[in-house]
Amino acid sequence: MSKRNSMYAEIDQLSIAEGIKELLISKGFTKRDEIVKTDLDEITSRLEIDLDVAKLVKHAAKKQQLSHDIRSANNAAGT
């Protein structure tokens, strides 16, 4: 993980190449839910990447979001 500002921690946690993380941040993405909620065409256009790479980025964001949601639910249940 890079030594960026903590406001980018969610992006830094994504399982994608460091260059793509930097690109996401430079194009205004700071939270994984922003990526999850953004459609593939917009990700492709905004980042100027091909559809396959956009799918990988979105998949990584969804996977990280699911993992976070599970941890939060477990913490709330006291497990």
N, CA, C and O atoms as a CHARMM CRD file, in Angstrom:
* protein
*
  316
    1    1 MET  N      0.84200  -1.17200   0.00000 PROA 1      0.00000
    2    1 MET  CA     0.00000   0.00000   0.00000 PROA 1      0.00000
    3    1 MET  C      0.88700   1.23500   0.00000 PROA 1      0.00000
    4    1 MET  O      1.93100   1.26700   0.65100 PROA 1      0.00000
    5    2 SER  N      0.46700   2.22800  -0.72300 PROA 2      0.00000
    6    2 SER  CA     1.24400   3.45200  -0.85300 PROA 2      0.00000
    7    2 SER  C      1.07700   4.33400   0.38400 PROA 2      0.00000
    8    2 SER  O      0.23300   4.06100   1.23800 PROA 2      0.00000
    9    3 LYS  N      1.86200   5.36500   0.47500 PROA 3      0.00000
   10    3 LYS  CA     1.84800   6.28000   1.61700 PROA 3      0.00000
   11    3 LYS  C      1.01100   7.52200   1.30600 PROA 3      0.00000
   12    3 LYS  O      1.37400   8.62000   1.72600 PROA 3      0.00000
   13    4 ARG  N     -0.08100   7.37600   0.59500 PROA 4      0.00000
   14    4 ARG  CA    -0.94600   8.50700   0.25700 PROA 4      0.00000
   15    4 ARG  C     -1.76200   8.94600   1.45600 PROA 4      0.00000
   16    4 ARG  O     -1.82200   8.26200   2.47700 PROA 4      0.00000
   17    5 ASN  N     -2.37300  10.07900   1.31300 PROA 5      0.00000
   18    5 ASN  CA    -3.31300  10.62300   2.28900 PROA 5      0.00000
   19    5 ASN  C     -4.34800   9.55700   2.65200 PROA 5      0.00000
   20    5 ASN  O     -4.78100   8.78700   1.79500 PROA 5      0.00000
   21    6 SER  N     -4.73300   9.51800   3.91000 PROA 6      0.00000
   22    6 SER  CA    -5.67700   8.49500   4.37300 PROA 6      0.00000
   23    6 SER  C     -7.04300   8.59900   3.70300 PROA 6      0.00000
   24    6 SER  O     -7.81400   7.64100   3.75400 PROA 6      0.00000
   25    7 MET  N     -7.36400   9.71600   3.08300 PROA 7      0.00000
   26    7 MET  CA    -8.65200   9.82300   2.39900 PROA 7      0.00000
   27    7 MET  C     -8.71600   8.88700   1.19200 PROA 7      0.00000
   28    7 MET  O     -9.79200   8.64900   0.64300 PROA 7      0.00000
   29    8 TYR  N     -7.56100   8.35800   0.78100 PROA 8      0.00000
   30    8 TYR  CA    -7.51500   7.42600  -0.33700 PROA 8      0.00000
   31    8 TYR  C     -7.33300   5.97900   0.12000 PROA 8      0.00000
   32    8 TYR  O     -7.03300   5.10900  -0.69700 PROA 8      0.00000
   33    9 ALA  N     -7.50800   5.71700   1.39700 PROA 9      0.00000
   34    9 ALA  CA    -7.26400   4.38200   1.94900 PROA 9      0.00000
   35    9 ALA  C     -8.09800   3.31100   1.24900 PROA 9      0.00000
   36    9 ALA  O     -7.60300   2.21300   0.99700 PROA 9      0.00000
   37   10 GLU  N     -9.34600   3.61400   0.93600 PROA 10     0.00000
   38   10 GLU  CA   -10.19100   2.60800   0.28200 PROA 10     0.00000
   39   10 GLU  C     -9.66600   2.26700  -1.10500 PROA 10     0.00000
   40   10 GLU  O     -9.71900   1.10900  -1.52000 PROA 10     0.00000
   41   11 ILE  N     -9.16200   3.25400  -1.81800 PROA 11     0.00000
   42   11 ILE  CA    -8.59700   2.99900  -3.14600 PROA 11     0.00000
   43   11 ILE  C     -7.30500   2.19300  -2.99800 PROA 11     0.00000
   44   11 ILE  O     -7.06600   1.25300  -3.75600 PROA 11     0.00000
   45   12 ASP  N     -6.48100   2.56100  -2.03000 PROA 12     0.00000
   46   12 ASP  CA    -5.22100   1.84800  -1.81000 PROA 12     0.00000
   47   12 ASP  C     -5.43800   0.39200  -1.43400 PROA 12     0.00000
   48   12 ASP  O     -4.56000  -0.43600  -1.68000 PROA 12     0.00000
   49   13 GLN  N     -6.57000   0.05600  -0.85100 PROA 13     0.00000
   50   13 GLN  CA    -6.86300  -1.32100  -0.44600 PROA 13     0.00000
   51   13 GLN  C     -7.31700  -2.20700  -1.59800 PROA 13     0.00000
   52   13 GLN  O     -7.36600  -3.42800  -1.44800 PROA 13     0.00000
   53   14 LEU  N     -7.64600  -1.62600  -2.73200 PROA 14     0.00000
   54   14 LEU  CA    -8.10600  -2.42100  -3.87100 PROA 14     0.00000
   55   14 LEU  C     -6.98900  -3.30300  -4.40500 PROA 14     0.00000
   56   14 LEU  O     -5.82300  -2.91000  -4.42100 PROA 14     0.00000
   57   15 SER  N     -7.35900  -4.49300  -4.83700 PROA 15     0.00000
   58   15 SER  CA    -6.39600  -5.44900  -5.39700 PROA 15     0.00000
   59   15 SER  C     -6.23000  -5.20700  -6.89200 PROA 15     0.00000
   60   15 SER  O     -6.63900  -6.01700  -7.72400 PROA 15     0.00000
   61   16 ILE  N     -5.62000  -4.06900  -7.20800 PROA 16     0.00000
   62   16 ILE  CA    -5.34200  -3.69900  -8.59400 PROA 16     0.00000
   63   16 ILE  C     -3.94800  -3.07500  -8.63800 PROA 16     0.00000
   64   16 ILE  O     -3.35900  -2.77200  -7.60100 PROA 16     0.00000
   65   17 ALA  N     -3.43900  -2.89100  -9.83700 PROA 17     0.00000
   66   17 ALA  CA    -2.10400  -2.32100 -10.02000 PROA 17     0.00000
   67   17 ALA  C     -2.02700  -0.90600  -9.44600 PROA 17     0.00000
   68   17 ALA  O     -2.99400  -0.14600  -9.49000 PROA 17     0.00000
   69   18 GLU  N     -0.87200  -0.57900  -8.91400 PROA 18     0.00000
   70   18 GLU  CA    -0.64100   0.74100  -8.32000 PROA 18     0.00000
   71   18 GLU  C     -0.92700   1.86600  -9.31700 PROA 18     0.00000
   72   18 GLU  O     -1.48500   2.89800  -8.94200 PROA 18     0.00000
   73   19 GLY  N     -0.55400   1.67500 -10.56600 PROA 19     0.00000
   74   19 GLY  CA    -0.80800   2.69100 -11.59200 PROA 19     0.00000
   75   19 GLY  C     -2.28800   2.96100 -11.79100 PROA 19     0.00000
   76   19 GLY  O     -2.68800   4.10300 -12.02200 PROA 19     0.00000
   77   20 ILE  N     -3.09800   1.92800 -11.70400 PROA 20     0.00000
   78   20 ILE  CA    -4.55100   2.10400 -11.84100 PROA 20     0.00000
   79   20 ILE  C     -5.10000   2.83600 -10.61500 PROA 20     0.00000
   80   20 ILE  O     -5.98800   3.67900 -10.74300 PROA 20     0.00000
   81   21 LYS  N     -4.57900   2.52100  -9.43700 PROA 21     0.00000
   82   21 LYS  CA    -4.99800   3.24000  -8.22800 PROA 21     0.00000
   83   21 LYS  C     -4.69900   4.72900  -8.37300 PROA 21     0.00000
   84   21 LYS  O     -5.54200   5.57100  -8.06300 PROA 21     0.00000
   85   22 GLU  N     -3.49900   5.04700  -8.84600 PROA 22     0.00000
   86   22 GLU  CA    -3.11500   6.44500  -9.04000 PROA 22     0.00000
   87   22 GLU  C     -4.01400   7.11800 -10.06600 PROA 22     0.00000
   88   22 GLU  O     -4.38600   8.28100  -9.90900 PROA 22     0.00000
   89   23 LEU  N     -4.36200   6.38300 -11.11800 PROA 23     0.00000
   90   23 LEU  CA    -5.25200   6.91600 -12.14800 PROA 23     0.00000
   91   23 LEU  C     -6.63800   7.19300 -11.56900 PROA 23     0.00000
   92   23 LEU  O     -7.22000   8.24600 -11.83000 PROA 23     0.00000
   93   24 LEU  N     -7.16700   6.25400 -10.78700 PROA 24     0.00000
   94   24 LEU  CA    -8.46900   6.45800 -10.14700 PROA 24     0.00000
   95   24 LEU  C     -8.47300   7.73800  -9.31900 PROA 24     0.00000
   96   24 LEU  O     -9.38400   8.55900  -9.42600 PROA 24     0.00000
   97   25 ILE  N     -7.44800   7.89600  -8.49800 PROA 25     0.00000
   98   25 ILE  CA    -7.35800   9.07100  -7.62800 PROA 25     0.00000
   99   25 ILE  C     -7.23700  10.34400  -8.45800 PROA 25     0.00000
  100   25 ILE  O     -7.88300  11.34600  -8.15500 PROA 25     0.00000
  101   26 SER  N     -6.42000  10.31100  -9.49400 PROA 26     0.00000
  102   26 SER  CA    -6.22600  11.50800 -10.31900 PROA 26     0.00000
  103   26 SER  C     -7.50000  11.90900 -11.05500 PROA 26     0.00000
  104   26 SER  O     -7.66900  13.07100 -11.42500 PROA 26     0.00000
  105   27 LYS  N     -8.39400  10.94600 -11.26700 PROA 27     0.00000
  106   27 LYS  CA    -9.65400  11.22000 -11.95800 PROA 27     0.00000
  107   27 LYS  C    -10.81600  11.43200 -10.98900 PROA 27     0.00000
  108   27 LYS  O    -11.97600  11.47400 -11.40000 PROA 27     0.00000
  109   28 GLY  N    -10.49300  11.56700  -9.68600 PROA 28     0.00000
  110   28 GLY  CA   -11.50800  11.96700  -8.72100 PROA 28     0.00000
  111   28 GLY  C    -12.17100  10.85800  -7.92800 PROA 28     0.00000
  112   28 GLY  O    -13.08000  11.13500  -7.14500 PROA 28     0.00000
  113   29 PHE  N    -11.75400   9.62100  -8.09800 PROA 29     0.00000
  114   29 PHE  CA   -12.32400   8.53300  -7.30600 PROA 29     0.00000
  115   29 PHE  C    -11.58300   8.45400  -5.97300 PROA 29     0.00000
  116   29 PHE  O    -10.36300   8.29100  -5.95100 PROA 29     0.00000
  117   30 THR  N    -12.31300   8.57000  -4.86500 PROA 30     0.00000
  118   30 THR  CA   -11.68600   8.50000  -3.54200 PROA 30     0.00000
  119   30 THR  C    -12.25400   7.38000  -2.68100 PROA 30     0.00000
  120   30 THR  O    -11.65300   7.02100  -1.66800 PROA 30     0.00000
  121   31 LYS  N    -13.38800   6.82600  -3.05900 PROA 31     0.00000
  122   31 LYS  CA   -14.05600   5.77800  -2.28400 PROA 31     0.00000
  123   31 LYS  C    -14.43700   4.62100  -3.19500 PROA 31     0.00000
  124   31 LYS  O    -14.76100   4.81700  -4.36600 PROA 31     0.00000
  125   32 ARG  N    -14.39300   3.40700  -2.64000 PROA 32     0.00000
  126   32 ARG  CA   -14.73100   2.23500  -3.45300 PROA 32     0.00000
  127   32 ARG  C    -16.19100   2.24600  -3.87600 PROA 32     0.00000
  128   32 ARG  O    -16.51600   1.76500  -4.96200 PROA 32     0.00000
  129   33 ASP  N    -17.09400   2.79400  -3.03000 PROA 33     0.00000
  130   33 ASP  CA   -18.51000   2.79400  -3.43000 PROA 33     0.00000
  131   33 ASP  C    -18.75400   3.70400  -4.63000 PROA 33     0.00000
  132   33 ASP  O    -19.71900   3.50200  -5.36700 PROA 33     0.00000
  133   34 GLU  N    -17.89900   4.70100  -4.83800 PROA 34     0.00000
  134   34 GLU  CA   -18.00400   5.53000  -6.04500 PROA 34     0.00000
  135   34 GLU  C    -17.76500   4.67200  -7.27900 PROA 34     0.00000
  136   34 GLU  O    -18.44400   4.82400  -8.29400 PROA 34     0.00000
  137   35 ILE  N    -16.80900   3.78200  -7.18400 PROA 35     0.00000
  138   35 ILE  CA   -16.50200   2.90000  -8.31300 PROA 35     0.00000
  139   35 ILE  C    -17.64100   1.91000  -8.51700 PROA 35     0.00000
  140   35 ILE  O    -18.07300   1.67600  -9.64600 PROA 35     0.00000
  141   36 VAL  N    -18.12600   1.33200  -7.42300 PROA 36     0.00000
  142   36 VAL  CA   -19.21600   0.35500  -7.50100 PROA 36     0.00000
  143   36 VAL  C    -20.45400   0.97500  -8.14300 PROA 36     0.00000
  144   36 VAL  O    -21.12400   0.32700  -8.94800 PROA 36     0.00000
  145   37 LYS  N    -20.76200   2.21600  -7.79700 PROA 37     0.00000
  146   37 LYS  CA   -21.97200   2.88900  -8.29200 PROA 37     0.00000
  147   37 LYS  C    -21.82000   3.46800  -9.69600 PROA 37     0.00000
  148   37 LYS  O    -22.81800   3.80100 -10.33400 PROA 37     0.00000
  149   38 THR  N    -20.59600   3.59100 -10.18100 PROA 38     0.00000
  150   38 THR  CA   -20.35700   4.17300 -11.49800 PROA 38     0.00000
  151   38 THR  C    -20.43300   3.09000 -12.56400 PROA 38     0.00000
  152   38 THR  O    -19.84600   2.01800 -12.41700 PROA 38     0.00000
  153   39 ASP  N    -21.17100   3.38400 -13.65300 PROA 39     0.00000
  154   39 ASP  CA   -21.30300   2.35000 -14.68300 PROA 39     0.00000
  155   39 ASP  C    -19.99500   2.20100 -15.46700 PROA 39     0.00000
  156   39 ASP  O    -19.15900   3.10400 -15.51100 PROA 39     0.00000
  157   40 LEU  N    -19.85900   1.03900 -16.07100 PROA 40     0.00000
  158   40 LEU  CA   -18.61900   0.68600 -16.76600 PROA 40     0.00000
  159   40 LEU  C    -18.25500   1.67000 -17.87000 PROA 40     0.00000
  160   40 LEU  O    -17.08000   1.98700 -18.05700 PROA 40     0.00000
  161   41 ASP  N    -19.25300   2.15400 -18.60300 PROA 41     0.00000
  162   41 ASP  CA   -18.97100   3.10900 -19.68300 PROA 41     0.00000
  163   41 ASP  C    -18.33700   4.37900 -19.14100 PROA 41     0.00000
  164   41 ASP  O    -17.41200   4.91900 -19.74800 PROA 41     0.00000
  165   42 GLU  N    -18.82900   4.86300 -17.99700 PROA 42     0.00000
  166   42 GLU  CA   -18.25900   6.07400 -17.41800 PROA 42     0.00000
  167   42 GLU  C    -16.84600   5.83000 -16.89700 PROA 42     0.00000
  168   42 GLU  O    -15.96300   6.67100 -17.06600 PROA 42     0.00000
  169   43 ILE  N    -16.63400   4.67100 -16.26000 PROA 43     0.00000
  170   43 ILE  CA   -15.28300   4.33900 -15.78700 PROA 43     0.00000
  171   43 ILE  C    -14.32900   4.28700 -16.97700 PROA 43     0.00000
  172   43 ILE  O    -13.23300   4.84700 -16.92500 PROA 43     0.00000
  173   44 THR  N    -14.74500   3.61900 -18.04100 PROA 44     0.00000
  174   44 THR  CA   -13.93000   3.49900 -19.24800 PROA 44     0.00000
  175   44 THR  C    -13.58800   4.87500 -19.81200 PROA 44     0.00000
  176   44 THR  O    -12.43900   5.15100 -20.15800 PROA 44     0.00000
  177   45 SER  N    -14.59400   5.72300 -19.89800 PROA 45     0.00000
  178   45 SER  CA   -14.40900   7.05800 -20.45900 PROA 45     0.00000
  179   45 SER  C    -13.55900   7.95100 -19.56100 PROA 45     0.00000
  180   45 SER  O    -12.62200   8.59900 -20.02700 PROA 45     0.00000
  181   46 ARG  N    -13.88900   7.98100 -18.28200 PROA 46     0.00000
  182   46 ARG  CA   -13.18800   8.85900 -17.33800 PROA 46     0.00000
  183   46 ARG  C    -11.71900   8.49400 -17.17300 PROA 46     0.00000
  184   46 ARG  O    -10.85600   9.36900 -17.09500 PROA 46     0.00000
  185   47 LEU  N    -11.44500   7.19600 -17.11900 PROA 47     0.00000
  186   47 LEU  CA   -10.07100   6.75200 -16.91800 PROA 47     0.00000
  187   47 LEU  C     -9.31700   6.54500 -18.22400 PROA 47     0.00000
  188   47 LEU  O     -8.10200   6.34900 -18.22900 PROA 47     0.00000
  189   48 GLU  N    -10.05300   6.59000 -19.33200 PROA 48     0.00000
  190   48 GLU  CA    -9.48200   6.34300 -20.65700 PROA 48     0.00000
  191   48 GLU  C     -8.79000   4.98400 -20.69900 PROA 48     0.00000
  192   48 GLU  O     -7.63800   4.85900 -21.11300 PROA 48     0.00000
  193   49 ILE  N     -9.54400   3.95600 -20.24900 PROA 49     0.00000
  194   49 ILE  CA    -9.06500   2.57800 -20.24300 PROA 49     0.00000
  195   49 ILE  C    -10.04800   1.72600 -21.02800 PROA 49     0.00000
  196   49 ILE  O    -11.16600   2.15800 -21.30800 PROA 49     0.00000
  197   50 ASP  N     -9.63600   0.51700 -21.38200 PROA 50     0.00000
  198   50 ASP  CA   -10.55500  -0.33600 -22.12700 PROA 50     0.00000
  199   50 ASP  C    -11.54300  -1.02400 -21.17900 PROA 50     0.00000
  200   50 ASP  O    -11.37100  -1.02400 -19.96000 PROA 50     0.00000
  201   51 LEU  N    -12.55400  -1.59300 -21.76800 PROA 51     0.00000
  202   51 LEU  CA   -13.64500  -2.19000 -21.00600 PROA 51     0.00000
  203   51 LEU  C    -13.17500  -3.31500 -20.08900 PROA 51     0.00000
  204   51 LEU  O    -13.65300  -3.42600 -18.96000 PROA 51     0.00000
  205   52 ASP  N    -12.25900  -4.13900 -20.54900 PROA 52     0.00000
  206   52 ASP  CA   -11.77500  -5.24600 -19.71500 PROA 52     0.00000
  207   52 ASP  C    -11.08800  -4.74500 -18.44600 PROA 52     0.00000
  208   52 ASP  O    -11.27300  -5.31800 -17.37200 PROA 52     0.00000
  209   53 VAL  N    -10.31000  -3.69300 -18.56400 PROA 53     0.00000
  210   53 VAL  CA    -9.64600  -3.12300 -17.38800 PROA 53     0.00000
  211   53 VAL  C    -10.68900  -2.49100 -16.46300 PROA 53     0.00000
  212   53 VAL  O    -10.59900  -2.62700 -15.24200 PROA 53     0.00000
  213   54 ALA  N    -11.67000  -1.80700 -17.03700 PROA 54     0.00000
  214   54 ALA  CA   -12.74000  -1.20800 -16.22900 PROA 54     0.00000
  215   54 ALA  C    -13.49500  -2.28700 -15.45500 PROA 54     0.00000
  216   54 ALA  O    -13.86100  -2.08400 -14.29700 PROA 54     0.00000
  217   55 LYS  N    -13.72700  -3.42900 -16.09300 PROA 55     0.00000
  218   55 LYS  CA   -14.39600  -4.54200 -15.40800 PROA 55     0.00000
  219   55 LYS  C    -13.56000  -5.04000 -14.23400 PROA 55     0.00000
  220   55 LYS  O    -14.10400  -5.33500 -13.17000 PROA 55     0.00000
  221   56 LEU  N    -12.24500  -5.13700 -14.41600 PROA 56     0.00000
  222   56 LEU  CA   -11.36500  -5.57400 -13.33400 PROA 56     0.00000
  223   56 LEU  C    -11.39300  -4.58000 -12.17100 PROA 56     0.00000
  224   56 LEU  O    -11.42300  -4.98200 -11.00800 PROA 56     0.00000
  225   57 VAL  N    -11.38300  -3.30000 -12.48200 PROA 57     0.00000
  226   57 VAL  CA   -11.43300  -2.25500 -11.45400 PROA 57     0.00000
  227   57 VAL  C    -12.73900  -2.35300 -10.67600 PROA 57     0.00000
  228   57 VAL  O    -12.74400  -2.33200  -9.44500 PROA 57     0.00000
  229   58 LYS  N    -13.84400  -2.46100 -11.40600 PROA 58     0.00000
  230   58 LYS  CA   -15.15100  -2.53700 -10.75900 PROA 58     0.00000
  231   58 LYS  C    -15.27600  -3.81000  -9.92200 PROA 58     0.00000
  232   58 LYS  O    -15.82400  -3.77600  -8.82000 PROA 58     0.00000
  233   59 HSD  N    -14.77600  -4.92100 -10.43600 PROA 59     0.00000
  234   59 HSD  CA   -14.81400  -6.18100  -9.70200 PROA 59     0.00000
  235   59 HSD  C    -14.01800  -6.07700  -8.40200 PROA 59     0.00000
  236   59 HSD  O    -14.47200  -6.53700  -7.35400 PROA 59     0.00000
  237   60 ALA  N    -12.84100  -5.47800  -8.47000 PROA 60     0.00000
  238   60 ALA  CA   -12.01500  -5.30600  -7.26900 PROA 60     0.00000
  239   60 ALA  C    -12.73400  -4.44400  -6.23500 PROA 60     0.00000
  240   60 ALA  O    -12.67600  -4.72600  -5.03800 PROA 60     0.00000
  241   61 ALA  N    -13.40900  -3.40000  -6.69600 PROA 61     0.00000
  242   61 ALA  CA   -14.15100  -2.52100  -5.77900 PROA 61     0.00000
  243   61 ALA  C    -15.32700  -3.26100  -5.14100 PROA 61     0.00000
  244   61 ALA  O    -15.56700  -3.13200  -3.94100 PROA 61     0.00000
  245   62 LYS  N    -16.05400  -4.03200  -5.94300 PROA 62     0.00000
  246   62 LYS  CA   -17.17900  -4.80100  -5.40500 PROA 62     0.00000
  247   62 LYS  C    -16.70800  -5.84700  -4.40300 PROA 62     0.00000
  248   62 LYS  O    -17.32900  -6.03900  -3.35700 PROA 62     0.00000
  249   63 LYS  N    -15.61800  -6.51400  -4.72200 PROA 63     0.00000
  250   63 LYS  CA   -15.07000  -7.54100  -3.83100 PROA 63     0.00000
  251   63 LYS  C    -14.63900  -6.92000  -2.50100 PROA 63     0.00000
  252   63 LYS  O    -14.92000  -7.47400  -1.43900 PROA 63     0.00000
  253   64 GLN  N    -13.96600  -5.78700  -2.55500 PROA 64     0.00000
  254   64 GLN  CA   -13.52400  -5.10100  -1.33500 PROA 64     0.00000
  255   64 GLN  C    -14.72800  -4.60000  -0.53600 PROA 64     0.00000
  256   64 GLN  O    -14.72500  -4.66500   0.69300 PROA 64     0.00000
  257   65 GLN  N    -15.75400  -4.10000  -1.22700 PROA 65     0.00000
  258   65 GLN  CA   -16.96500  -3.62300  -0.54600 PROA 65     0.00000
  259   65 GLN  C    -17.66200  -4.77200   0.16400 PROA 65     0.00000
  260   65 GLN  O    -18.09100  -4.62000   1.30800 PROA 65     0.00000
  261   66 LEU  N    -17.78000  -5.91500  -0.49300 PROA 66     0.00000
  262   66 LEU  CA   -18.40300  -7.08800   0.11200 PROA 66     0.00000
  263   66 LEU  C    -17.63500  -7.53700   1.34300 PROA 66     0.00000
  264   66 LEU  O    -18.23000  -7.84200   2.37700 PROA 66     0.00000
  265   67 SER  N    -16.32900  -7.57600   1.23400 PROA 67     0.00000
  266   67 SER  CA   -15.49200  -7.95200   2.36500 PROA 67     0.00000
  267   67 SER  C    -15.69200  -6.99000   3.54300 PROA 67     0.00000
  268   67 SER  O    -15.79800  -7.41500   4.69300 PROA 67     0.00000
  269   68 HSD  N    -15.74100  -5.71200   3.24400 PROA 68     0.00000
  270   68 HSD  CA   -15.97700  -4.69300   4.28200 PROA 68     0.00000
  271   68 HSD  C    -17.35000  -4.88600   4.92400 PROA 68     0.00000
  272   68 HSD  O    -17.48100  -4.81300   6.14600 PROA 68     0.00000
  273   69 ASP  N    -18.37100  -5.13200   4.10300 PROA 69     0.00000
  274   69 ASP  CA   -19.73400  -5.32300   4.61700 PROA 69     0.00000
  275   69 ASP  C    -19.81400  -6.54800   5.53200 PROA 69     0.00000
  276   69 ASP  O    -20.48700  -6.51400   6.56200 PROA 69     0.00000
  277   70 ILE  N    -19.13200  -7.61700   5.15800 PROA 70     0.00000
  278   70 ILE  CA   -19.13100  -8.82700   5.97900 PROA 70     0.00000
  279   70 ILE  C    -18.45300  -8.57100   7.31100 PROA 70     0.00000
  280   70 ILE  O    -18.96300  -8.96500   8.36000 PROA 70     0.00000
  281   71 ARG  N    -17.29300  -7.90300   7.27200 PROA 71     0.00000
  282   71 ARG  CA   -16.58600  -7.56200   8.52600 PROA 71     0.00000
  283   71 ARG  C    -17.45600  -6.67700   9.42000 PROA 71     0.00000
  284   71 ARG  O    -17.51000  -6.88200  10.63200 PROA 71     0.00000
  285   72 SER  N    -18.13400  -5.69900   8.82800 PROA 72     0.00000
  286   72 SER  CA   -19.00100  -4.81100   9.60500 PROA 72     0.00000
  287   72 SER  C    -20.15600  -5.57100  10.23400 PROA 72     0.00000
  288   72 SER  O    -20.50500  -5.33200  11.39000 PROA 72     0.00000
  289   73 ALA  N    -20.75300  -6.49000   9.47500 PROA 73     0.00000
  290   73 ALA  CA   -21.85900  -7.28600  10.00400 PROA 73     0.00000
  291   73 ALA  C    -21.38000  -8.18200  11.13700 PROA 73     0.00000
  292   73 ALA  O    -22.07100  -8.32600  12.14500 PROA 73     0.00000
  293   74 ASN  N    -20.21800  -8.77900  10.98300 PROA 74     0.00000
  294   74 ASN  CA   -19.66900  -9.63000  12.03200 PROA 74     0.00000
  295   74 ASN  C    -19.37600  -8.82100  13.27900 PROA 74     0.00000
  296   74 ASN  O    -19.65400  -9.27600  14.38800 PROA 74     0.00000
  297   75 ASN  N    -18.82400  -7.63700  13.12100 PROA 75     0.00000
  298   75 ASN  CA   -18.54500  -6.77700  14.27000 PROA 75     0.00000
  299   75 ASN  C    -19.83300  -6.37400  14.98100 PROA 75     0.00000
  300   75 ASN  O    -19.88500  -6.34800  16.21000 PROA 75     0.00000
  301   76 ALA  N    -20.85800  -6.06400  14.21800 PROA 76     0.00000
  302   76 ALA  CA   -22.14100  -5.67700  14.80000 PROA 76     0.00000
  303   76 ALA  C    -22.78500  -6.84300  15.54600 PROA 76     0.00000
  304   76 ALA  O    -23.48600  -6.64700  16.53900 PROA 76     0.00000
  305   77 ALA  N    -22.53900  -8.06300  15.05200 PROA 77     0.00000
  306   77 ALA  CA   -23.11000  -9.25400  15.69600 PROA 77     0.00000
  307   77 ALA  C    -22.25900  -9.70900  16.87900 PROA 77     0.00000
  308   77 ALA  O    -22.63700 -10.61900  17.61700 PROA 77     0.00000
  309   78 GLY  N    -21.10700  -9.06500  17.04600 PROA 78     0.00000
  310   78 GLY  CA   -20.24900  -9.41600  18.17100 PROA 78     0.00000
  311   78 GLY  C    -19.40600 -10.64300  17.95500 PROA 78     0.00000
  312   78 GLY  O    -18.96200 -11.26600  18.92000 PROA 78     0.00000
  313   79 THR  N    -19.16900 -11.01200  16.68500 PROA 79     0.00000
  314   79 THR  CA   -18.32900 -12.18400  16.40300 PROA 79     0.00000
  315   79 THR  C    -16.93900 -11.78400  16.03200 PROA 79     0.00000
  316   79 THR  O    -16.10000 -12.64400  15.76300 PROA 79     0.00000
